[in-house]
C-alpha cells in the first residue's frame, strides 16, 4: 500500500520519469519535443516496487489530485528523517501548504527569565511570540529551562493563548522550578489533554506550595512525570561534589514537594484520565484510591518502594480500576522490603465465592399476610479485578501474588528486575547493590515456570523473563525453556535475561537456542545470557573489550542465529552487549530481513536501560 502511494506521489513530483505503462526503451517525452543536445533523462535510483509492474498507471495527474491521506503517510515518514520534509516543502507553495500542519505541529519555547514586570529589570521582546501563520498548526509545545520570575509565567500564559489547537505541553530541563500558577495555566486550558515532565524537570522540585484545595476543572487525559532511576545516588557526595551542589539535598524534602505537585494535578483529572505515568516514591496512591477513575486504561509506576505502605495502598487502588488495560510496576526494593504483593488473595476469594453462590434469578418469596408473590431483584455478581487487563509488567514479582490468578487474557507479560542486575555486578566484580541498600530478589527458573502455568497465556504475544540459576539447583532451566517454546502458540517477541549465581558457570548457549527454536511463532528474540567470558558492564579495559567484541560478533551471535533460523517467521536475534556508554541490544538479522546483517546502535530502540553514571562510584 505504501509503495503504491509513494509511486503515485513520485510520479507527480517527477513527471518525466518512466512509468510501467510505457516500454522501458522509450521515454514519455516524444523525441521532437526534446531540447536539441540535451541528454536523455536518467531513471530514478529508487525504482517502482516489483509488485507494481503489472499495474498500468493512468496518465499523470496534477499535484492537486494527491489524496490528503496518502500525502500524510509520506509526510509522516519524511518527518522522522531529519529535514527531509522541510526540504520537500520548499519545492512549491502547494507542498508547503500540505506540509505545514506536520512541520509546525511541534513548537519549542525557551524561558528567557525576563524578570518581574513591576521591576526595573523587566524587558519584553515581542519577537519572542511565534509567527501568526504557524499558530493554528501547533499542537505540541516543549518548554525549556526554569521559571524564575513572575514575568516568565505571564509570557507562558500568553503563549498558550496563541495556539488554538494545542493539546500537549512538555516541560524539559526546568530544574524543578515550576510553580503552581504555571501548572494551573495548563490545567484550566480545556484544549490541553497531555502534560509531561521529563527527568531533568523533576530532579528537584523546590517551588511549593502546590494547592490541593484549589478548585480546578481539568481536561487532562495523560500525565507523565519521569525521574532518573539513580537520583538518590546522584545525591551522594563525591570528591568532585554532587550534580547540583556541594551539600547533598534532603531527599525527604524532595519527595514531599514532588508528592504535593502530583497530588494537586491528579485530584483534578480523575474523571478524564486515561494514562498516568508517575514515580512510585511520591505517587499519592492512598488519595487516588478514595476517588473514582472511570476511564483510566494505562497505569505506569516507576522508581523505588520506600516502605510497606505503598504496596498496601496499591492493593486498595487496583480493584477500583475496571477499564485498566496496562499495569506496569517497575519499582526497586530496599533491603528491609520483601516482594510485596499487588493483589490480595482474600479479595479474589471473596469475588469468586460471591460469583459462584449468587444465583442469576432469586426464587420468588410468598408474603405471609397475603397470597401475593414478591420477586426479589437479581443479585449482581461481584466485579472481577482488572477484567480488561492486557499488559502486565512487574519487577521482582512475588510468586504467590494473587495478581497471577486473575482471569484475564494477557498479550504482554514481563517478570523483570529493577534496576538491571548487570549494574550491580559490574566489571571487576564489585557488588554495588548491597552497598547502596538495594534488594535484588530475582526469581529462579522454577518460580518463573510456576507463575506461567497459573496464567492463561494462549493469546500472549510478548514475554520477558528475568531469572537466576541458583548454586545448588537440581537440573537447569530446560523445563522453563521447553514450556516457553511449546505452550505459547501466539508468542512473537521473547526477551530473556538469564543470570548465573555461580560466576564460574559456563553458559551452554547452543542448548538454550535449540530449546527456543521450537517456538515457531517467534519473530524477534532478545537474549542476555550472562556469558562467562563477558567483561560485564562499565568495562574501561580496551584490550578486554576488543577481545569480547570479536567473540561476540563472530561467534556467539552467528552461532545462536544459525540455530534459531529454524523459526520460519524469525526476523532477528538480539544479544545484549555491554558497550559504551550503556548496554544495548545488537541485532543479528536473518536473510529474510532487509538491511544490514548486524545492527549495533545506541538509540532509544536498542539501549536496554538507563546507564549508571560512573562518576558516582569511588574507584
N, C-alpha and C positions, 0 to 999 in steps of 0.2 A: 504493500500500500504506500509506504513512504517512498519507494523507488519510483512509482508512477507519479506521485506528487512532485518529486524532485525533477523528473523528466519534463513534466509539463511546465514547471516554473523555469527550468533551464532553457527550454525552447523559446520562452518569452524574452529571456534576457539575451540570448544569443540566437537570433532568428536565422542567421546564415549558416548554422551548423547543419550537418547531415541528419536525416531522420530515417528510421527503419522503413518508412513507406517509400523511400527513394532508393534506387540502386546505389550501392556503395561506391561505384566508379564514377557516378555523376554528381554534380553539385546542384544545389537547389537554385542557384542563381544562373540563369542562362549565360552562355558564353558571350553573346552580343552585348550584354549589359555590364560585362566586366570592364574595369578600367584597364586601358592598354598598359601592359608592362607590369600589372600587379600580380604578385604570386598567388597561387591557389591557397585558399583558407585551410589551415590545418584543423584536423579534428581535435576536439577537446580531449584532455588527458583522461577525464572521468567519462567513460562511455556509458551508454544506457545499459541497464541491467539485462542479462540474458533472458530473463523472464518476459521482457517487453518486446523481444524480437518478433513475436508472432502478432503483435498489435500493429495496426496501420493507423497511425495517428492522423487526425484531421488536420487540415491546413491550420497554421499557427494563428492563435487568437491574440488580440491586443492585450496589453498588460492589465487593463481594467477588468478583463474577464476572469482573472485569477480568483478562485474561491477563497474567501477570507479565512476559512478554517484551514485550508491547505497551506496558505501563507503563514499562518500562525505556527503550524507544525514545523515548518522550515525555519522560521524566525526564532523559535524556542531553541532549536538545535544550534543555530548560529550564535545565539546569545551566550551560550556556555563556551564559546571558542574565542575568548578574548575580545578583540574589537572587530570581529567578522561582521556582525550585524550593523555596527556603526559604519563600517566601510560600505556595506551594501546600501544603507540608507542615503549615502551621498550620491548614489547613481542617478537618481531622479527625484522630482518632487513627489510623485506618486508613491515611490518606495519609501520615502521619508514619512509620508503620511501614514502608510500602513505599519511602519516600524516604530513610530513614536510611542504607542501605548506600551510596548515592551521595553524600548530603550530607556524611557523615563519612568518606568514603574517603580524603580528604587532610587531613593534620594539620600544623600549623606549631608548631615549638618553638624558642624563643629562649634561647640560652645566657645565663645570668644572672651568671656569674662569681662563684659563692658563696664561693670560696676553698678552702683546704686543710682537709679535715675534721679534721686534727690541730691546726690553728692556731687562735688566739684570734678571728680574724675570720670564722670559718665560721658560716654561717646556713643553715638548711634550711627551706624553705617547703612544707609538704605540699599546699597548694593548687595548686602548680605541676604536680602529677600530673594527668593527664587524667581526666575522669569515667569511671567503670567502664562506664557504659551505652554509650559510644561506642567503647570499646577494641576490641570484636570487629569493627568495621567499618573501622578504619584500615588502609589498605594502602600509602599513600604518605606518607612523612614528610619534610618540609622542615626542615632545621636551619639557623638563622641565627646569625651572629656567631661570635666566636672562642672556642676552648677555652683559657683562660688558666691554669686551676688544675686540680689533680687532682680537686677536688670536681665540676667540670663533667663530667669523664669518668665519674665514678661515677653521676651523675644520668642521663647519656646511656645507660649500660648498664641502669639501672633502667627507663628509658623504653622501651627496646627490648623488655624483658620484659613490658611491659603490653599489647603489641599482638600477639595470636596470629596475625593474618593479614597482617602487614607483609611487603611484598615489594620495596619500593624506598626508598632513602634518598638525598636530595639535599642537599649542603652549599652554602649560599649566604652570601656575604659574610663568610666566616670569616678572611679576610686571610692565608690560608696557615697559620694556627695550628691545624693538625690533626696530632696526634701519632699514632704507631703504635698505641698502645692503643685510640684511637678507631676507626681503620680496622680493626684486628683484631677489635673487637667486632662489626663488620658482617660480616667475612669468616667468622667462626665461627658466625654465625647461619644455620642451614640454610634459613630461610624467605626470607632476603634474596637476591634474584636480580638486582637492579639497583643500581648505585652510580654517583652523578653528582657532579661538582664544576663549578660554574659559573665564569665568568671572574673574578668578584670573589673567589672562594675560592682560586683557583690563581695569583693575580697575584704572590704572593711567598711561597713555601713557606720556612719557617725553623724547622721543628720536627723536625730529624733526631734520632736515626737511624731509618731505616726498615729493619727487619731482613729481609734477603733469605734468611737461613738459618733463619728461624723456621718450623717445620713447621706449616702451617695447611691444613686441608681446607676449601675454599670451594665454595659452590653458585652463585657469581656467573655470570650469563649475559650481562649487559650492563654495560659500563663506559664512562663518558663523562667526559672531562676536557677542557674547552674553555678557551681563553685568548683575550684580545683580540689582534687582528691587529697592533695598534700598540703592544704593550707595550715593545718596545725603544726606541721613540721617546718614550714616556711617561717614560722614564728619563733623557732628555736634560735638562740643566739649563737653565732658562729664567729670565727676570727675576723671576718670581713663585715660583721654586722648582719642585720636581717634584711628582708626585701624592702622594707619601708622605713625603718627607723632603728636606732641603736637599742632602745629599750623595747623588749618584747611586748606585744599587745596583750591585753586581758581578754582571752578568748571567751570567757563567760559573758563579758560585756558585748563582745561582737555578736555572740549568739542571741543575746537578749534583744538588741536593736534589730537584728535581722528577723527575729521572730515577730517583733512588733510590725515590721513592714509587711511580712507575709499575712499576718492576721488581718491587718487593715484592708488588704487587697482581696483576700479570699472571702471575707464576710460579705463583700458586695457582689460577688459573681456566682454564688452557689446555684442560682436558678438558671443561669445561662452557660455555665462552664461545661466544656466537652473534653478538654485536655489540660492536665496540671502536671508540671514537672518542677519539683522543689526539693531542697535538701532535707534529709531525714532528721538532721540535728535540730533544725528550727521549725519543722513543719508543725503547725497547730492542729495536730490530729484530734485532740480531745475536743477542741472547739468545733472542728469540722464534723465530728460525729453527732453533734447536737442539732444540726440543721440539715435539711434535705438537699440532695444532689441529683435531681431527676434526669439530667442529661449527660452526666459525666461518663465518658467512654474510655478515656486513657488516663491512668494514674502512674506516674513515674517518681519514685523516691530514691535519691542517691545520697551517699555520704557515709555517716557512721552512727551507729546506735550508741548513745551516750549513757543510757540507763534502761532499766527494765520497764519503765512506764511507757516508752514509745511503742514497743510491740503490743502491749496490752491495749493501748488506745487504738492501734491499727486493727486489732481483733474486733473492736466495737464498731469501727468505721466501715469495714468491708461489707457486712450484711446490709448496709443501707445504700448500696450502690447497685441497683438492679440492672442498669444498662452497661456496666463496665465490661469492656472488651479486652483491654490491655492492662495488665498489672505487672509492674517492674519494681522490685525492692532490691536494689543493689547497694547494700549497706555493709560496711566493715563492722567488726566486733571488737570490743575491748576485752581485756584479759578476764575480767570478772563476769562477763556475759557468756552464757552458753548459746546454743542455737535456739533463738526464740521462735515460737510458732505463730503463724499468721492467721490461723483459724482454730477455733476451739472445737474439740470433738463433741462436747456437750451440746453445742448449738446444732451440729449436724444430726446428732441422735434425736434431739427434740423435733427437728423438722421431719426426719424420716418417720418417727413414731406418729406424729400428728397426721402426716400424709397417708400413712398406711391404715390408721384406725378411723380416720374421718370418712364416713360414707358420703357418696355423692348426693344422695337424697335421704334425709332423715324420715323414718316412718311416721305416719300420722298419729297424733295423740288425741284420744277422746276426752272431752271435758266431763267432769264428774257431775256437774249440775244440769247438763243437757246432753242431747244426742248429737250436737254439732261436732264435727271432726275438724280440728285445727292442725294445719300442716306447718311445721317449723321451716324456716328458710334453710337452704343447704349451707353446711359449714364450709367456708372456703378453705382449701388446702393451704398448708404452710408454704411460704415462698422459698424456693431453693436459693442457696447462697451463690451469688455470681453466676446466674444461669446463662449469660451471654459471653462468658469469658472465652477468648480465643487465643490469647498470648499470655504466657506466664514466665517471668524471669525472677529467680530468687538466688541471692548469694548466700552460701553456706546454709543450705536448707536443712531443716530437721526431718529425718526420715519418718518420724512419727507424726508429722504435721497433718492435721485433718484437711488442709488445703488440697492434698493429693487424692482425697477421697470424694471430692465433689463431682457431681455428674455433669461434665461439660465435654465438648468436642474441641480440643485444642488443635491449633495449626502450628503453634510455635511453643517450644519448651526449652528453658535454659536453666540448668543447675550449675552454677558457676561459683567463682571466688571473687573477692573484692578486698583490697586491690589484688592484682595478679600475683600469684605466688612467686613467679620468677623475679619480682622486685625484691623479695626477701632472701633469696639465695642467689645473690649476685656474684660477679666474677671475684674470685678469691675466697669464696665460701663464707663470707661474713653474713651472719644471720641477723639482719637488722629488724626483723619483725618483732621478736620478743623484747628487743632493746627499747622499742618505741611503744610497747604496750599493746600490740596487735594480737588478736586471737585468730588462728587460721585453722578452723575445724573442717578441713577438706574431707569430702566423702570418700569412702573406699568403693571399689567396684561392686561389692555385694550390696551396699546401701543404694547405689545408683540403680542396680537391677531391681531391687525390691520396690523402689518408687515407680519405675517404668511399668512394672507388672500390675501395680494398683490402679493405673490410669487407663482410660480408653483413648488410645492413640492411633486409631485407624485413619484419621484424617490429618495426622501430623505431617507437615511438610518441612519443618526446620527444627533441628535439635542441637543443643550444645550441652556437653557433659564435661565436668572437671572432677577428676578423681585421682587418688594416690594409691599405689600398690604398697600395702603395709610390709613391714620387715618379715614378720612371721605369719605369712598368709599361705594357707594350703591352696595350691593351684595358682592361676593367674586370672587375667580379665577376658579369657576366651569365651566364657559364658555370656558376659555382657556384650561383647562384640558380635557374637552369633545372634543374640536377640535383636540387636540393632539392625543387623543385616537381613534378618528374615521376618521379623514381626511388625515392621513398619512399612506397609506397602506404598504409602504416598510420600515417603521421605525423599526430598530433593536436595536439601542442604544439611550437611553434617559438620559439626565442629567439635573436636575432642582435644582436651588438654590432659595428658596422662603424665603424672609425676612419679618419680622414684623416691621412696623413703630411704632405701639403701642406695647411697650415691655411687657404689661400685657396680651396681647392676647395669648390664649391657642390654639395651632395648633391641628386641627382635622385631625390627620394623617390617621385615618381609612377612612374618606371620600375621602381624596386625593388618597389613594391606590385603592379604588373602582373605581374612575374615570379612573385611568390609567390602570386598569386591562382590560378595553375594547380594548386596543391595542394588538391584538392577535399576531402581528409580533415581539413583543419585545423579545430580548434575554438577554440584560443587562440593568439595571436601576441604576442610581445614584441619591440619594436624599439628599439634605441639606435643612431640613425643619425648622431650627432655632427654636428648641423646647424651650418652656418657662422655663423648668427646667434644660436646658443645662447650665453648668457653663461658657461656652464660651472659646475663645482661650486664651492660656498662663495662665492657672489657676495653681497657686502654692499651693493651699489648698488641702492636701491629703485626708481629710475627704470628701470634696465635690466631688473630683474626683472619689473616691471609690463608693459613693452613685450613681453618674450618670452612672458610668460604669456598675453597676449591673442593673440599669433600662434600659440602652441602650442594653445590651447583652441579658437580659432575657425577656424584654417586647417589646420595640419598634421594634427591628429588627425582632423577630419571628412573631409579630402581622402583620407587613406590608408584610412579606414574605408569610404568610398563605393566605392573600387575593390575592396577585399578582401571586400566583401559578396557577391561572386560565389561565394565558397566556401559551399556550401549548408549546412554544419554549423557555420559560424563563430559564436562567441558574443561575442567581443570582440577588439579590437586594443589593446594597451597600449604606450604610448610612455614612455621614460624621461624624467623631469622632475627637474631639479636644484633641489629646493626646500630648505626649512629644516625640520629640521636635517640632512636626508640626501636622497640620490637615491631616488626612489620611482617605481613604475610607475602611470601614470594610465590607467585603462581607458576606452576608448570602445566602448560596447556596441551591438550590433545590435538591431533591432526585435524579433527573436525571443527576446532575452534579457530576462527580467523585471527590474524595478528601475529605478533612475535610468540615464540615458543615459551620464553621465560620472561616474566614481568616482575621487576623489583622497583617498587615505588614507595615513597614516604608521604602519600596523600591521605586524606581522611578515610578513603575507602579501604586502604590497606594497613594503616597503623592500627595495632591491636588495642593499645590503652595509653593513657596519659603517662609519659615517662617521669621518672623521679629525677629531680634536679640534683645532679651530682655534687653541686656546691654546698648542699645542705648537710653532707656527710663529712665528718672529720676523718682524714686519712693520714 
